[in-house]
Amino acid sequence: MSDNAKPRKKLAIVSCMDTRLVNFLSERLGIGPGDAKVIKNAGNIITDDTLRSLVVAIYLLDVNKIMIVGHTDCGMKSVDIEDIKNKMIERGANPYFTPNLEQWIGKIDSEEDNVIKGTDLIKNHPAIPKDIEVKGYILDIVTGNLKQLC
Ligand SMILES: [Zn+2]
C-alpha cells in the first residue's frame, strides 16, 4: 500500500455512525484529513469486520493506537429488534434470515459497557499485537465532553 494511505498520527478510531458525530473528530479531537483511519458502524461495535479493518490498519498502515469512541444517547441502546424484524418482513425480507437478529443487529445495554467490552475484545484478540495502545472513550452528545473510560 502507498505511504499516502498511512495515517499520519498512526491512529485508528472506531466510532458510531450517529449523524451527530459527523464533525466531532475535527472539532473535538483535532483530527484532519490524512491523520487517522476511521471505522464507523451502528453502535461502534467490534465485529469481525471491524477487526478485519483494524488488522489492515495495524499490519499494512502502521497504526499503533486505537481509540474506541462511544457516545451517550446511542440509538443502538433503544433499538427495537421486533420492530426491525416486522419492518423487514413487511418489506419482503426473508423471515428466516439471521434467526439471532438481536445479536446480528447489535443491540447494546449500556454505551459505556459497550466501549469497555469492545476495548477488551481488541486487547485480547489473537490477531492484535500486544504493543498496540487501545483506549476507550465516551462522548457526551449534549456537552461535547469526551471522557476516557479505559
Ligand atoms: Zn450511536
Backbone and ligand atoms as CSV (ligand in chain L), in Angstrom:
chain,resi,resn,atom,element,x,y,z
A,1,MET,N,N,0.839,-1.199,0.000
A,1,MET,CA,C,0.000,0.000,0.000
A,1,MET,C,C,0.870,1.243,0.000
A,2,SER,N,N,0.375,2.296,-0.640
A,2,SER,CA,C,1.168,3.513,-0.752
A,2,SER,C,C,1.257,4.214,0.607
A,3,ASP,N,N,2.339,4.974,0.768
A,3,ASP,CA,C,2.523,5.690,2.026
A,3,ASP,C,C,1.406,6.704,2.271
A,4,ASN,N,N,0.778,7.164,1.173
A,4,ASN,CA,C,-0.314,8.126,1.331
A,4,ASN,C,C,-1.494,7.552,2.091
A,5,ALA,N,N,-1.616,6.213,2.070
A,5,ALA,CA,C,-2.732,5.578,2.766
A,5,ALA,C,C,-2.483,5.493,4.264
A,6,LYS,N,N,-1.232,5.708,4.674
A,6,LYS,CA,C,-0.893,5.555,6.098
A,6,LYS,C,C,-1.297,6.798,6.902
A,7,PRO,N,N,-1.995,6.584,8.016
A,7,PRO,CA,C,-2.441,7.738,8.799
A,7,PRO,C,C,-1.277,8.393,9.541
A,8,ARG,N,N,-1.140,9.716,9.392
A,8,ARG,CA,C,-0.012,10.451,9.986
A,8,ARG,C,C,0.110,10.239,11.484
A,9,LYS,N,N,-1.028,10.168,12.194
A,9,LYS,CA,C,-0.978,10.014,13.650
A,9,LYS,C,C,-0.904,8.540,14.078
A,10,LYS,N,N,-0.752,7.619,13.125
A,10,LYS,CA,C,-0.685,6.169,13.408
A,10,LYS,C,C,-1.864,5.719,14.270
A,11,LEU,N,N,-3.007,6.293,13.980
A,11,LEU,CA,C,-4.190,6.136,14.827
A,11,LEU,C,C,-5.373,5.591,14.027
A,12,ALA,N,N,-6.106,4.655,14.657
A,12,ALA,CA,C,-7.394,4.203,14.116
A,12,ALA,C,C,-8.469,4.512,15.152
A,13,ILE,N,N,-9.592,5.006,14.674
A,13,ILE,CA,C,-10.696,5.369,15.569
A,13,ILE,C,C,-11.925,4.564,15.160
A,14,VAL,N,N,-12.529,3.901,16.157
A,14,VAL,CA,C,-13.788,3.186,15.899
A,14,VAL,C,C,-14.882,3.989,16.580
A,15,SER,N,N,-15.854,4.437,15.802
A,15,SER,CA,C,-16.950,5.171,16.438
A,15,SER,C,C,-18.280,4.827,15.793
A,16,CYS,N,N,-19.326,5.476,16.282
A,16,CYS,CA,C,-20.687,5.163,15.850
A,16,CYS,C,C,-21.038,5.952,14.584
A,17,MET,N,N,-22.003,5.418,13.823
A,17,MET,CA,C,-22.437,6.107,12.610
A,17,MET,C,C,-23.409,7.252,12.910
A,18,ASP,N,N,-23.683,7.501,14.178
A,18,ASP,CA,C,-24.632,8.544,14.577
A,18,ASP,C,C,-24.393,9.841,13.788
A,19,THR,N,N,-25.475,10.437,13.303
A,19,THR,CA,C,-25.364,11.652,12.465
A,19,THR,C,C,-24.768,12.835,13.230
A,20,ARG,N,N,-24.895,12.799,14.571
A,20,ARG,CA,C,-24.355,13.909,15.362
A,20,ARG,C,C,-22.837,13.828,15.515
A,21,LEU,N,N,-22.252,12.730,15.080
A,21,LEU,CA,C,-20.795,12.554,15.238
A,21,LEU,C,C,-20.031,12.887,13.954
A,22,VAL,N,N,-20.679,13.561,13.030
A,22,VAL,CA,C,-20.032,13.827,11.738
A,22,VAL,C,C,-18.774,14.695,11.891
A,23,ASN,N,N,-18.848,15.729,12.713
A,23,ASN,CA,C,-17.702,16.653,12.808
A,23,ASN,C,C,-16.875,16.529,14.077
A,24,PHE,N,N,-17.223,15.551,14.939
A,24,PHE,CA,C,-16.541,15.553,16.242
A,24,PHE,C,C,-15.056,15.235,16.146
A,25,LEU,N,N,-14.665,14.495,15.121
A,25,LEU,CA,C,-13.242,14.152,15.003
A,25,LEU,C,C,-12.396,15.401,14.807
A,26,SER,N,N,-12.842,16.288,13.950
A,26,SER,CA,C,-12.086,17.514,13.731
A,26,SER,C,C,-12.307,18.503,14.875
A,27,GLU,N,N,-13.558,18.636,15.322
A,27,GLU,CA,C,-13.859,19.643,16.340
A,27,GLU,C,C,-13.350,19.274,17.737
A,28,ARG,N,N,-13.519,18.003,18.106
A,28,ARG,CA,C,-13.161,17.604,19.473
A,28,ARG,C,C,-11.764,17.010,19.571
A,29,LEU,N,N,-11.301,16.344,18.521
A,29,LEU,CA,C,-10.016,15.635,18.615
A,29,LEU,C,C,-8.919,16.251,17.740
A,30,GLY,N,N,-9.272,17.247,16.964
A,30,GLY,CA,C,-8.282,17.868,16.095
A,30,GLY,C,C,-7.761,16.951,15.004
A,31,ILE,N,N,-8.578,15.993,14.612
A,31,ILE,CA,C,-8.188,15.045,13.563
A,31,ILE,C,C,-8.538,15.649,12.196
A,32,GLY,N,N,-7.534,15.746,11.328
A,32,GLY,CA,C,-7.764,16.286,9.993
A,32,GLY,C,C,-7.561,15.220,8.937
A,33,PRO,N,N,-7.785,15.579,7.657
A,33,PRO,CA,C,-7.567,14.609,6.573
A,33,PRO,C,C,-6.139,14.058,6.605
A,34,GLY,N,N,-5.994,12.748,6.483
A,34,GLY,CA,C,-4.668,12.122,6.478
A,34,GLY,C,C,-4.187,11.686,7.854
A,35,ASP,N,N,-4.901,12.068,8.918
A,35,ASP,CA,C,-4.417,11.803,10.274
A,35,ASP,C,C,-4.734,10.409,10.809
A,36,ALA,N,N,-5.939,9.885,10.508
A,36,ALA,CA,C,-6.375,8.652,11.180
A,36,ALA,C,C,-7.266,7.818,10.269
A,37,LYS,N,N,-7.262,6.516,10.522
A,37,LYS,CA,C,-8.233,5.627,9.881
A,37,LYS,C,C,-9.488,5.647,10.740
A,38,VAL,N,N,-10.635,5.813,10.134
A,38,VAL,CA,C,-11.880,5.907,10.893
A,38,VAL,C,C,-12.832,4.801,10.445
A,39,ILE,N,N,-13.238,4.001,11.420
A,39,ILE,CA,C,-14.151,2.886,11.148
A,39,ILE,C,C,-15.435,3.185,11.913
A,40,LYS,N,N,-16.533,3.247,11.192
A,40,LYS,CA,C,-17.807,3.563,11.861
A,40,LYS,C,C,-18.827,2.489,11.589
A,41,ASN,N,N,-19.623,2.194,12.602
A,41,ASN,CA,C,-20.795,1.350,12.398
A,41,ASN,C,C,-21.846,1.702,13.448
A,42,ALA,N,N,-22.999,1.102,13.335
A,42,ALA,CA,C,-24.070,1.380,14.282
A,42,ALA,C,C,-23.668,0.860,15.655
A,43,GLY,N,N,-23.439,1.762,16.603
A,43,GLY,CA,C,-23.119,1.369,17.974
A,43,GLY,C,C,-21.650,1.095,18.233
A,44,ASN,N,N,-20.755,1.513,17.320
A,44,ASN,CA,C,-19.301,1.266,17.475
A,44,ASN,C,C,-19.016,-0.107,18.083
A,45,ILE,N,N,-19.567,-1.121,17.447
A,45,ILE,CA,C,-19.420,-2.490,17.943
A,45,ILE,C,C,-18.222,-3.146,17.248
A,46,ILE,N,N,-17.439,-3.887,18.043
A,46,ILE,CA,C,-16.256,-4.552,17.483
A,46,ILE,C,C,-16.690,-5.887,16.890
A,47,THR,N,N,-17.022,-5.846,15.625
A,47,THR,CA,C,-17.441,-7.047,14.899
A,47,THR,C,C,-16.223,-7.640,14.195
A,48,ASP,N,N,-16.429,-8.779,13.546
A,48,ASP,CA,C,-15.365,-9.369,12.730
A,48,ASP,C,C,-14.891,-8.389,11.657
A,49,ASP,N,N,-15.831,-7.637,11.098
A,49,ASP,CA,C,-15.457,-6.705,10.037
A,49,ASP,C,C,-14.650,-5.527,10.591
A,50,THR,N,N,-14.997,-5.078,11.793
A,50,THR,CA,C,-14.210,-4.021,12.431
A,50,THR,C,C,-12.781,-4.524,12.658
A,51,LEU,N,N,-12.672,-5.753,13.160
A,51,LEU,CA,C,-11.353,-6.334,13.429
A,51,LEU,C,C,-10.552,-6.498,12.140
A,52,ARG,N,N,-11.231,-6.882,11.069
A,52,ARG,CA,C,-10.565,-7.011,9.765
A,52,ARG,C,C,-9.941,-5.667,9.362
A,53,SER,N,N,-10.706,-4.591,9.506
A,53,SER,CA,C,-10.186,-3.263,9.152
A,53,SER,C,C,-9.037,-2.860,10.072
A,54,LEU,N,N,-9.143,-3.202,11.359
A,54,LEU,CA,C,-8.065,-2.869,12.299
A,54,LEU,C,C,-6.792,-3.647,11.967
A,55,VAL,N,N,-6.932,-4.897,11.573
A,55,VAL,CA,C,-5.771,-5.709,11.205
A,55,VAL,C,C,-5.064,-5.100,9.985
A,56,VAL,N,N,-5.826,-4.658,9.001
A,56,VAL,CA,C,-5.233,-3.990,7.832
A,56,VAL,C,C,-4.531,-2.706,8.292
A,57,ALA,N,N,-5.203,-1.939,9.157
A,57,ALA,CA,C,-4.646,-0.668,9.633
A,57,ALA,C,C,-3.334,-0.887,10.403
A,58,ILE,N,N,-3.272,-1.950,11.209
A,58,ILE,CA,C,-2.084,-2.213,12.028
A,58,ILE,C,C,-0.937,-2.758,11.182
A,59,TYR,N,N,-1.213,-3.815,10.419
A,59,TYR,CA,C,-0.107,-4.518,9.756
A,59,TYR,C,C,0.339,-3.864,8.458
A,60,LEU,N,N,-0.570,-3.146,7.774
A,60,LEU,CA,C,-0.189,-2.545,6.493
A,60,LEU,C,C,-0.058,-1.029,6.550
A,61,LEU,N,N,-0.674,-0.409,7.550
A,61,LEU,CA,C,-0.717,1.054,7.545
A,61,LEU,C,C,-0.078,1.672,8.789
A,62,ASP,N,N,0.674,0.842,9.528
A,62,ASP,CA,C,1.488,1.317,10.662
A,62,ASP,C,C,0.692,1.907,11.826
A,63,VAL,N,N,-0.576,1.576,11.941
A,63,VAL,CA,C,-1.349,2.068,13.085
A,63,VAL,C,C,-0.835,1.398,14.358
A,64,ASN,N,N,-0.608,2.204,15.418
A,64,ASN,CA,C,-0.187,1.619,16.703
A,64,ASN,C,C,-1.048,2.080,17.879
A,65,LYS,N,N,-2.084,2.882,17.559
A,65,LYS,CA,C,-3.012,3.347,18.604
A,65,LYS,C,C,-4.441,3.189,18.100
A,66,ILE,N,N,-5.303,2.672,18.962
A,66,ILE,CA,C,-6.716,2.526,18.606
A,66,ILE,C,C,-7.551,3.226,19.664
A,67,MET,N,N,-8.492,4.029,19.203
A,67,MET,CA,C,-9.466,4.664,20.108
A,67,MET,C,C,-10.854,4.140,19.757
A,68,ILE,N,N,-11.587,3.697,20.776
A,68,ILE,CA,C,-13.000,3.388,20.560
A,68,ILE,C,C,-13.775,4.532,21.191
A,69,VAL,N,N,-14.615,5.171,20.416
A,69,VAL,CA,C,-15.372,6.313,20.924
A,69,VAL,C,C,-16.866,6.037,20.813
A,70,GLY,N,N,-17.464,5.730,21.956
A,70,GLY,CA,C,-18.912,5.597,22.003
A,70,GLY,C,C,-19.521,6.944,22.365
A,71,HIS,N,N,-20.833,7.007,22.451
A,71,HIS,CA,C,-21.467,8.282,22.795
A,71,HIS,C,C,-22.752,8.051,23.577
A,72,THR,N,N,-23.135,9.066,24.341
A,72,THR,CA,C,-24.387,8.994,25.102
A,72,THR,C,C,-25.567,9.056,24.131
A,73,ASP,N,N,-26.706,8.568,24.559
A,73,ASP,CA,C,-27.941,8.602,23.756
A,73,ASP,C,C,-27.790,7.835,22.432
A,74,CYS,N,N,-27.048,6.724,22.474
A,74,CYS,CA,C,-26.836,5.936,21.254
A,74,CYS,C,C,-28.130,5.202,20.881
A,75,GLY,N,N,-28.494,5.288,19.616
A,75,GLY,CA,C,-29.715,4.639,19.132
A,75,GLY,C,C,-29.679,3.124,19.250
A,76,MET,N,N,-28.473,2.548,19.339
A,76,MET,CA,C,-28.379,1.091,19.415
A,76,MET,C,C,-28.734,0.562,20.797
A,77,LYS,N,N,-28.947,1.467,21.756
A,77,LYS,CA,C,-29.399,1.050,23.074
A,77,LYS,C,C,-30.917,0.857,23.073
A,78,SER,N,N,-31.588,1.709,22.335
A,78,SER,CA,C,-33.058,1.654,22.351
A,78,SER,C,C,-33.624,0.941,21.123
A,79,VAL,N,N,-32.741,0.386,20.298
A,79,VAL,CA,C,-33.220,-0.259,19.065
A,79,VAL,C,C,-34.206,-1.383,19.413
A,80,ASP,N,N,-35.328,-1.395,18.694
A,80,ASP,CA,C,-36.390,-2.374,18.941
A,80,ASP,C,C,-36.271,-3.499,17.900
A,81,ILE,N,N,-35.760,-4.641,18.364
A,81,ILE,CA,C,-35.478,-5.750,17.452
A,81,ILE,C,C,-36.767,-6.261,16.784
A,82,GLU,N,N,-37.847,-6.368,17.571
A,82,GLU,CA,C,-39.121,-6.830,16.996
A,82,GLU,C,C,-39.613,-5.881,15.919
A,83,ASP,N,N,-39.439,-4.593,16.156
A,83,ASP,CA,C,-39.860,-3.577,15.188
A,83,ASP,C,C,-39.070,-3.725,13.887
A,84,ILE,N,N,-37.755,-3.913,14.003
A,84,ILE,CA,C,-36.925,-4.093,12.803
A,84,ILE,C,C,-37.375,-5.353,12.065
A,85,LYS,N,N,-37.575,-6.422,12.843
A,85,LYS,CA,C,-37.965,-7.706,12.246
A,85,LYS,C,C,-39.298,-7.557,11.485
A,86,ASN,N,N,-40.267,-6.901,12.118
A,86,ASN,CA,C,-41.562,-6.701,11.467
A,86,ASN,C,C,-41.427,-5.871,10.199
A,87,LYS,N,N,-40.632,-4.821,10.263
A,87,LYS,CA,C,-40.442,-3.953,9.091
A,87,LYS,C,C,-39.726,-4.694,7.965
A,88,MET,N,N,-38.765,-5.550,8.342
A,88,MET,CA,C,-38.052,-6.344,7.320
A,88,MET,C,C,-39.036,-7.257,6.589
A,89,ILE,N,N,-39.880,-7.913,7.369
A,89,ILE,CA,C,-40.831,-8.859,6.773
A,89,ILE,C,C,-41.853,-8.108,5.910
A,90,GLU,N,N,-42.353,-6.980,6.429
A,90,GLU,CA,C,-43.293,-6.134,5.675
A,90,GLU,C,C,-42.737,-5.755,4.307
A,91,ARG,N,N,-41.423,-5.528,4.275
A,91,ARG,CA,C,-40.806,-5.063,3.023
A,91,ARG,C,C,-40.197,-6.187,2.217
A,92,GLY,N,N,-40.533,-7.414,2.565
A,92,GLY,CA,C,-40.178,-8.543,1.710
A,92,GLY,C,C,-38.918,-9.286,2.077
A,93,ALA,N,N,-38.277,-8.920,3.214
A,93,ALA,CA,C,-37.091,-9.679,3.629
A,93,ALA,C,C,-37.518,-11.096,4.014
A,94,ASN,N,N,-36.636,-12.034,3.785
A,94,ASN,CA,C,-36.927,-13.428,4.126
A,94,ASN,C,C,-37.047,-13.564,5.646
A,95,PRO,N,N,-38.195,-14.007,6.140
A,95,PRO,CA,C,-38.381,-14.090,7.599
A,95,PRO,C,C,-37.433,-15.067,8.280
A,96,TYR,N,N,-36.775,-15.927,7.519
A,96,TYR,CA,C,-35.847,-16.893,8.112
A,96,TYR,C,C,-34.398,-16.393,8.098
A,97,PHE,N,N,-34.209,-15.163,7.632
A,97,PHE,CA,C,-32.860,-14.593,7.605
A,97,PHE,C,C,-32.405,-14.281,9.033
A,98,THR,N,N,-31.143,-14.608,9.338
A,98,THR,CA,C,-30.500,-14.353,10.650
A,98,THR,C,C,-31.439,-14.547,11.842
A,99,PRO,N,N,-31.664,-15.788,12.232
A,99,PRO,CA,C,-32.565,-16.044,13.351
A,99,PRO,C,C,-32.185,-15.302,14.635
A,100,ASN,N,N,-30.866,-15.108,14.894
A,100,ASN,CA,C,-30.488,-14.335,16.076
A,100,ASN,C,C,-30.281,-12.868,15.690
A,101,LEU,N,N,-31.427,-12.229,15.409
A,101,LEU,CA,C,-31.389,-10.854,14.918
A,101,LEU,C,C,-30.830,-9.884,15.964
A,102,GLU,N,N,-31.124,-10.160,17.231
A,102,GLU,CA,C,-30.644,-9.269,18.302
A,102,GLU,C,C,-29.118,-9.180,18.298
A,103,GLN,N,N,-28.482,-10.344,18.125
A,103,GLN,CA,C,-27.017,-10.368,18.097
A,103,GLN,C,C,-26.488,-9.728,16.811
A,104,TRP,N,N,-27.147,-10.053,15.692
A,104,TRP,CA,C,-26.663,-9.571,14.388
A,104,TRP,C,C,-26.800,-8.059,14.270
A,105,ILE,N,N,-27.912,-7.515,14.721
A,105,ILE,CA,C,-28.124,-6.071,14.673
A,105,ILE,C,C,-27.206,-5.384,15.692
A,106,GLY,N,N,-26.984,-6.021,16.839
A,106,GLY,CA,C,-26.049,-5.482,17.818
A,106,GLY,C,C,-26.662,-4.522,18.812
A,107,LYS,N,N,-27.783,-4.917,19.394
A,107,LYS,CA,C,-28.388,-4.087,20.444
A,107,LYS,C,C,-27.426,-4.006,21.633
A,108,ILE,N,N,-27.264,-2.809,22.195
A,108,ILE,CA,C,-26.378,-2.652,23.348
A,108,ILE,C,C,-27.185,-2.290,24.595
A,109,ASP,N,N,-26.679,-2.687,25.769
A,109,ASP,CA,C,-27.379,-2.401,27.027
A,109,ASP,C,C,-26.912,-1.087,27.634
A,110,SER,N,N,-25.633,-0.776,27.433
A,110,SER,CA,C,-25.064,0.427,28.034
A,110,SER,C,C,-23.968,0.941,27.101
A,111,GLU,N,N,-24.005,2.224,26.807
A,111,GLU,CA,C,-22.996,2.794,25.902
A,111,GLU,C,C,-21.589,2.627,26.487
A,112,GLU,N,N,-21.473,2.843,27.819
A,112,GLU,CA,C,-20.150,2.753,28.451
A,112,GLU,C,C,-19.638,1.311,28.478
A,113,ASP,N,N,-20.516,0.387,28.890
A,113,ASP,CA,C,-20.113,-1.032,28.934
A,113,ASP,C,C,-19.726,-1.531,27.547
A,114,ASN,N,N,-20.443,-1.043,26.535
A,114,ASN,CA,C,-20.165,-1.449,25.161
A,114,ASN,C,C,-18.746,-1.035,24.735
A,115,VAL,N,N,-18.333,0.165,25.153
A,115,VAL,CA,C,-16.983,0.646,24.830
A,115,VAL,C,C,-15.939,-0.191,25.573
A,116,ILE,N,N,-16.193,-0.452,26.861
A,116,ILE,CA,C,-15.239,-1.223,27.672
A,116,ILE,C,C,-15.113,-2.653,27.121
A,117,LYS,N,N,-16.254,-3.240,26.767
A,117,LYS,CA,C,-16.259,-4.594,26.200
A,117,LYS,C,C,-15.486,-4.635,24.872
A,118,GLY,N,N,-15.712,-3.631,24.031
A,118,GLY,CA,C,-15.026,-3.568,22.733
A,118,GLY,C,C,-13.530,-3.395,22.902
A,119,THR,N,N,-13.134,-2.559,23.871
A,119,THR,CA,C,-11.713,-2.330,24.138
A,119,THR,C,C,-11.049,-3.634,24.578
A,120,ASP,N,N,-11.707,-4.353,25.500
A,120,ASP,CA,C,-11.180,-5.644,25.979
A,120,ASP,C,C,-11.069,-6.649,24.836
A,121,LEU,N,N,-12.096,-6.651,23.989
A,121,LEU,CA,C,-12.107,-7.601,22.877
A,121,LEU,C,C,-10.901,-7.376,21.951
A,122,ILE,N,N,-10.610,-6.122,21.659
A,122,ILE,CA,C,-9.464,-5.807,20.786
A,122,ILE,C,C,-8.158,-6.177,21.488
A,123,LYS,N,N,-8.034,-5.765,22.760
A,123,LYS,CA,C,-6.801,-6.025,23.515
A,123,LYS,C,C,-6.493,-7.520,23.599
A,124,ASN,N,N,-7.543,-8.332,23.696
A,124,ASN,CA,C,-7.345,-9.775,23.893
A,124,ASN,C,C,-7.490,-10.595,22.624
A,125,HIS,N,N,-7.678,-9.914,21.493
A,125,HIS,CA,C,-7.882,-10.663,20.259
A,125,HIS,C,C,-6.556,-11.262,19.767
A,126,PRO,N,N,-6.582,-12.525,19.342
A,126,PRO,CA,C,-5.328,-13.178,18.927
A,126,PRO,C,C,-4.632,-12.528,17.732
A,127,ALA,N,N,-5.351,-11.766,16.926
A,127,ALA,CA,C,-4.725,-11.157,15.743
A,127,ALA,C,C,-4.115,-9.789,16.041
A,128,ILE,N,N,-4.402,-9.247,17.233
A,128,ILE,CA,C,-3.935,-7.888,17.551
A,128,ILE,C,C,-2.651,-7.967,18.385
A,129,PRO,N,N,-1.567,-7.334,17.921
A,129,PRO,CA,C,-0.318,-7.383,18.688
A,129,PRO,C,C,-0.461,-6.685,20.046
A,130,LYS,N,N,0.297,-7.168,21.022
A,130,LYS,CA,C,0.168,-6.660,22.393
A,130,LYS,C,C,0.726,-5.244,22.561
A,131,ASP,N,N,1.518,-4.786,21.614
A,131,ASP,CA,C,2.106,-3.441,21.761
A,131,ASP,C,C,1.189,-2.330,21.241
A,132,ILE,N,N,-0.007,-2.686,20.815
A,132,ILE,CA,C,-0.952,-1.675,20.330
A,132,ILE,C,C,-1.649,-1.028,21.527
A,133,GLU,N,N,-1.689,0.304,21.514
A,133,GLU,CA,C,-2.384,1.028,22.591
A,133,GLU,C,C,-3.878,1.093,22.244
A,134,VAL,N,N,-4.707,0.577,23.145
A,134,VAL,CA,C,-6.158,0.569,22.890
A,134,VAL,C,C,-6.851,1.309,24.031
A,135,LYS,N,N,-7.587,2.368,23.712
A,135,LYS,CA,C,-8.274,3.142,24.742
A,135,LYS,C,C,-9.727,3.368,24.372
A,136,GLY,N,N,-10.562,3.401,25.394
A,136,GLY,CA,C,-11.993,3.581,25.166
A,136,GLY,C,C,-12.512,4.880,25.751
A,137,TYR,N,N,-13.381,5.555,25.018
A,137,TYR,CA,C,-13.908,6.854,25.434
A,137,TYR,C,C,-15.421,6.908,25.235
A,138,ILE,N,N,-16.044,7.829,25.966
A,138,ILE,CA,C,-17.451,8.098,25.729
A,138,ILE,C,C,-17.610,9.606,25.505
A,139,LEU,N,N,-18.308,9.936,24.435
A,139,LEU,CA,C,-18.570,11.340,24.104
A,139,LEU,C,C,-19.967,11.703,24.597
A,140,ASP,N,N,-20.038,12.750,25.414
A,140,ASP,CA,C,-21.337,13.258,25.850
A,140,ASP,C,C,-21.898,14.089,24.702
A,141,ILE,N,N,-23.003,13.612,24.151
A,141,ILE,CA,C,-23.547,14.205,22.938
A,141,ILE,C,C,-24.088,15.614,23.204
A,142,VAL,N,N,-24.442,15.906,24.465
A,142,VAL,CA,C,-25.004,17.221,24.804
A,142,VAL,C,C,-23.887,18.239,25.045
A,143,THR,N,N,-22.907,17.864,25.895
A,143,THR,CA,C,-21.860,18.825,26.266
A,143,THR,C,C,-20.659,18.777,25.326
A,144,GLY,N,N,-20.502,17.680,24.581
A,144,GLY,CA,C,-19.335,17.511,23.724
A,144,GLY,C,C,-18.114,17.034,24.495
A,145,ASN,N,N,-18.298,16.764,25.802
A,145,ASN,CA,C,-17.181,16.310,26.632
A,145,ASN,C,C,-16.801,14.857,26.298
A,146,LEU,N,N,-15.500,14.639,26.150
A,146,LEU,CA,C,-15.001,13.302,25.852
A,146,LEU,C,C,-14.328,12.749,27.101
A,147,LYS,N,N,-14.859,11.622,27.609
A,147,LYS,CA,C,-14.321,11.054,28.848
A,147,LYS,C,C,-13.656,9.715,28.553
A,148,GLN,N,N,-12.451,9.511,29.090
A,148,GLN,CA,C,-11.791,8.227,28.914
A,148,GLN,C,C,-12.357,7.236,29.909
A,149,LEU,N,N,-12.718,6.058,29.408
A,149,LEU,CA,C,-13.301,5.007,30.262
A,149,LEU,C,C,-12.290,3.933,30.625
A,150,CYS,N,N,-11.385,3.675,29.715
A,150,CYS,CA,C,-10.414,2.598,29.956
A,150,CYS,C,C,-9.232,2.772,29.011
L,1,ZN,ZN,ZN,-24.607,5.581,18.345
